[in-house]
Amino acid sequence: MKKHFGFILIAYIVMQLSSIVGVPLLYKIGVDVLSKPDETVRSLVPGYWLVISFTLTLLIVGGILRKSETSTRLERSAPIGAGRSIVWAVLGIFMAFIAQSVAIQVEYALGIQMGSENTQMIIGIIEKVPLSMLVAAIIGPILEEIVFRKIIFGVLYEKMHFFFAALISSVIFALAHFEPEHVILYSAMGFTFAFLYVKTKRILVPIFAHVAMNTTVVLMQSIYKDEIDKMMNEAEKIQGFIGGLFL
């Protein structure tokens, strides 16, 4: 692995752990320096730290990519034209949603509870700090595609078959979201974005598809949160009823 990739991975890991120090520090600044009410600061700090840490990391990663030779062997092997890349980027959005839907049904059949605690937590943060929507919809997906597809998958793909490279990188992708119970869901997404990367040899294609998908999900969850919760509850009741028929 190129040392510049190592620097990017370190920056990403530090960002993931930065809340241990960043959140208490930001809380202290809000309460002691700005003299804001304790409860107000406590509810806003996670969202603002999310924005600060992800934005700084994106700037660092962008600087490394601009100043270093960080193209993978895959990217150097004649990427397809811009026109075809755009077509695949758009198709990738639909492919991602289809893969997600299939994975949800598989998890559903296995008795895995619907819904994502990670997504709900992010939606809760967005409700308090709307600016954090940029992280969930745009900055986060960009960093994830650079780390999990360009670097982790890209390096593995140079040494093994697509299936195993996509599987390993997707499992790591799932663990990074702290939702191992949804490893099937994250793996489906990982395989989709890895396929787009291999097919086009352009990391911008899975980035576009991932950003578009997250943006759609965040907007839907934010605007139609109550309706979605109601639909989820109804679906769980139906699942329970059908399951009861076969006991």
N, C-alpha and C positions, 0 to 999 in steps of 0.2 A: 504493500500500500504506500502511495506517495505520502511524504511527510505533511504536505499541505492538507491532505484529507484527514490526517491525524489531528491537525490543528482545528479543523472544522468540527470533528467529532468531540474534541475536548471542549470547544466553545459551546456546543449543544448540550453536553452533559452538565457543564457548569451552569448553564441557563436553567436546566431542569432542577438543579439543586439550589439555585440562588435564592429561592423564596425563604429558605431557612434563615438567611441573614437579611435579605432585602425587605421582607414583609415587616419584621419587628422594627427595622431601621426606619422604614417609611411611616410606620405607625407612630414611632417616637417623634418624628418630625411633625406629623400632623397634630399630635396632642400637645407636645411641649413647645414647638416653635410657632406653629400656626394657630395654636390655642383653639382647635376645633373640638366639638363634643366627642367624647370617647366612643359612643355607639356609632356615630356618623363615620368616624375614621375607621373603625373596625369593619364596617360594611363596605367601605370604598377601597381600602388598601389592597386587597387581593387583585381587584380589577386593574388598578393603576400599575401595580407591580408587574402584572401580566403584560401590559402594554410596554412598559419600560424595558423589561428583560428581553422580550421577543424582538422588539425593535432594535435594541443594541446588538443582539446576536445576529440579526439579519444584516446589519451594517458591517459587522465584523466578517461574516461569511462572504458577503458581497465583495468586500475589500480583498479577501484572500483569493477569491475566484478571479477577480480582475487582474491582480498582480502576479498570479502564478499560472503555470501550465498545469491545469487540473482536468483536462479532458480525459475521459476514459478510453480504453481501447475500442469500446463499442461506438463511442462518438466519433472516433477517428476513421471508422470504416464506412465511409460514404453515406452520410445521412440522406434521407429522401428529400425531394424538393419542398419548398415552402408551401406551395399550393396543396400538395398531398398531406403535408403535416397539419395544415389547418383543417382539412377534412377529417383526419384521424383525431385531432383534438376535439372536434365537435362530436364525432362518433363516440369518443372516449367518455363523454359525459353520460350518454345513454348506457354505454357498456358498464360504467361504474354503478349506476342506479340499478341496472338489471342484476349485476353481481351481488349488490347489497340486498336486493329483494330476495334472491334465491338463498343467500346465506341466512337471512332472517328466518325464512321458512324452514331451513334445515335445523337451525337452533331451536326454533319453535317446536319442531317434531321431536327433538331430543329433550324437551322439557326445560330448556334454558329460558329464563324470564326475559320477556320483551323489554326493550328500552335500554338506554345506556346511562349509567350514573355519571359518567364523564361528561356526556352531552348535557344532561340536566344541570350539572354543576356549572358548566360554561354558560348555559342560558341564564342561570341565576346571576352569574357575575355580570353578564351583558345587561340585564335588567337594571342593575345598580350603576354600572359604568358602561354606557353605550359605546364608548370609544373602543372598548375591548372587542367589539364585533370585528374590527379590522384584523385582530390577531386570529380569531377563530375562522374567519372567512378567507383571509388572504395571506398574512404573514406566516401563520402556522403551517398551512399546506405547502408553501414555498420551501420552508426550512425542512419539512418532513420529506419532500421529494428529493431535495439535495442530499440529505443524510441517509434516508432509507433506500432510495432508488439509485441515485447517482453514485453514492459511495459504497454503501453496504452491499446492495444487490449488484452494482456494477463490478465490484472487486470479486465477489463470489462467482459471478457469471463468467469471468475470465478463467475460472478454475473448475467449474462443474456445469452440469446440465441446467437448462432454464428452470425446470420444475424444482429442483433442490435449492437453487439459488433464490428463487422466488419464495419458496416455503420458509427457508431459514430467515430471510430478511423480513418476511411477513409476520413470523412469530415474534421476532424482536420488535417489530412495529407494534404488535398487540401488547407486548409486555411494557413497552414505553408508555402506553396509555393506561397502564395499571388496571386492565380489564381482561385478565387471562380467560375468563369465562366466555368472552366473545372472540376467542382466537379464530374461529371459523369466519366470522364477519370481517375481521381485520385482514385475514389471509385472503379472502375473496377480493377485497379492495387492493391488497398488495399485489396479487397476481394480475389484476386488471391494469394497474399502473405500470407494473414491470413489463407486461406485454406491450403496452403503448410505447414504452421506452425502447424496447428491443425492435419493435416494428419500424419505428421512425428514426431511431438513433439520435433523438433530440429530447433532452430532459425538459424542455419547455412544453412539450406535448402533454406528458402526465401532470406537469405543474398546472397547466391550463384546466385540464379535466378535474383535477383535485380541487382547485380554487372554485371552479364553477359549481361543483357538487356541494362543497362546504357552504358556499354562499347561499345556495338554494335551501339547504337544510336549516341553516341559521335563521334565514328570513322566515321560513315556514314555521319553525319552532317558536320564533319570537312573536310573529303576527297571529298565528293560529294555535297558540299553546293550549288553550282551554279545549278547543275542538279536538286537537290531537290526543290530549289526555283522555277525553271521553271515548274516542275511537279505540284507544289502547285498552281501556277498561272493558269495553264491550267485546273486543276481540278475545281478551283473557277469559271472560265469562263463557263465550262460545266454545273456546278451547277446553275449558273445564267441563262443560256440558257434554261435548263430544267424547272427551276422555272418559267421562263417567259411563257412557253407553257401552264401553268395551271392557269395563271392569267385571 
